[in-house]
Amino acid sequence: MPFTPPRIAPPTRALSVFETLRAARRNVLEIIPGLSYVQPMVSGRLGSRWHMVQDPGALRRIFLDNVGNYPKSGIMLRMLRPAVGDSLFTSEGDSWRRQRRTVAPVFAQRNVTALAPMMTATAERTAERLARSGGQPEIVGEMLSATFDVICDVALSGREHFDVELYGRAIIRYMETVGRASVLDFLHVPNWMPRPGAVLGKGSVRTMHAMVSRAIEERRRALAGAAGAGRAKGAAGAADDLLDHMLKAEDAETGRRMTPEELLHNMQFFIVAGHETTALALSWSLLLLAGDPEAQEHGRAEARAALGDAPAGAEHIALTPYVGQVIEEAMRLYPPVGLLARNVRRADVLAGRRIMPNDTLFLPIFALHRHRMWWDDPDAFDPENFAPGKAAQRDRYVYLPFGAGPRVCVGANFAMMQAHIILATLLARFRFAPGDGPPPVPTMSMTVRPEGGVRLKVTPLQGDFKRA
Ligand code: HEM
C-alpha cells in the first residue's frame, strides 16, 4: 500500500479577488485551483488576465523555445530586488547573459565536487547534533542549520568573520516583510509607491549586506596576501571555494569580472536562496521516509553498504542511487519552488490558447508534479518514479524543481550533492519515525515549507560512527 503524505485541498470554485489576496498571504498553494491538477491550462482575471500553465509543451515554449517572450514577473522581482539587486536571478537581457556566462562555470561539476569535503564535514556535525538532540527534534530547523553551515563555509570563509545568529535573524525578518507578496503588487499599483514590507525590511537588508561585504573584503585581502606569499588559499585555510571562484570568475567573451556590487548581490542570493531550498528538500525527504519504513530501510541498507561508519562524500553518490531517488521524489511532491510567474511580451499561443501582451502566467510547479494527466498515483510517495531509465520515458517538462532552459537553476548540482551527502549520512546512522501530532501540511510564501515544522522521532542506530 503506497504511503500518501500530507497534501492540501485545492479550491474547487473560482475565488474572488479578496479571497485570492487573502489566500496568497496565508498560503500561495491555496490559489492554485483544483482544475490545475487535471487540465493543461486554466485562465482567469484578477486585475489583468492570468493563466496557470501545466502543459509540458507550453512549458517548453515558455522556458526554452520562446523564452525571450516571457520575462520573469515583476511580483517576484519586487520581493527579491531589495536584497539581491540585479543579480543573476533577478536580471534580464544583456546583464543576465553576461552574469550567466560568468557564474555558470563557477558551478561546473568539477568545482562543486571540490566542495564535497565541506559538505561531508557538515553532515558529520549534523549527525552529532541529532544524536545529542534526544526525543523529537524539529527537523526543518536542523536542516536549515546544516545547509547554512555549508553555505557559510563555501561562500563566507566559515563562521569566524560572520555572526550567524544575527544574519539568520535578518533573513527571517526579510522573508516576513519584503519577501511577502504585497497586496499592492497584485493590484498593479505602480512601483514607485512604497510597500509597507519593503520599508520594514530595509534594516534587515542593510544588516545582511554589511556582513556579506565584510566577508568578501576579508577574502579579497586574504587572496591578495596569499598571492603575494605564493599561496592561493581562502582566509579560513580552505581550498578554492565558491567565493574564490566568484572573485576570479570572468566573462569568457569579454574577460570582464564582476563589479563589487554584482558580487555582493550574487553572493547574497546564493546564501539566502541556496540554503533554504535545499534544507526544505531534505526536511521533506526525512518526513516522507519516516512515513514509509520500507523505503527508509531500502535507503538505509544502501547507505550502510556504501558508507560503513564513514560520513558520505562525493565518491558515495554513485553508490547510493536510491538516496538520490528519494530526494527527487520529495521535490516532486513538495517542490521547494512551488510556483513561478512570468510576464508576456507579445501575443502567443500556448496549449492551443491565445495569450496576450501583459497577461500574467503562473507556472504552478506544485500542481504540475501532481498532475493527473502526467503522473500515475500522483499524491503517493514512490521513489521508483525516479528509478534509472524512468525519467527517459517521461516528458522533460513534467518535472521542473529547478526550472528549465537557459534560466535553469545554476546551483542545481551544488544543491543535489549537498542534499545527497547529508541524507545518506543521516540515513546510515538514524532511524526516523513520525513524531507525535498530525503531519504538517505544505504551505508556501516564497518556498514550500511544512507548516509548523517537522517533528520526528530520531533514534541513533547501534555502532561506532566515529569519523573515518
Ligand atoms: C533544492 C534546492 C534548489 C531549488 C529547488 C532551486 C530552484 C530554482 C528554480 C526553480 C530556479 C528557476 C527560477 C525561474 O526560472 O524563475 C532557480 C534559479 C536559480 N537558482 Fe536555484 N534552486 C535550488 C538551489 C540553489 C542553490 C544552492 C543556488 C546557489 C548556491 C541556486 C542559485 C540559483 C540561481 C543563481 C538561479 C538563477 C539562474 C538564472 O536565472 O540564470 N539555487 N533555482
Residues whose N, C-alpha, C, O or C-beta is under 5 A from the ligand:
A	BS01	HEM	L88 F89 R100 F270 A273 G274 T277 T278 A281 P336 V337 L340 L400 P401 F402 G403 P406 R407 V408 C409 V410 G411 A412 F414 A415
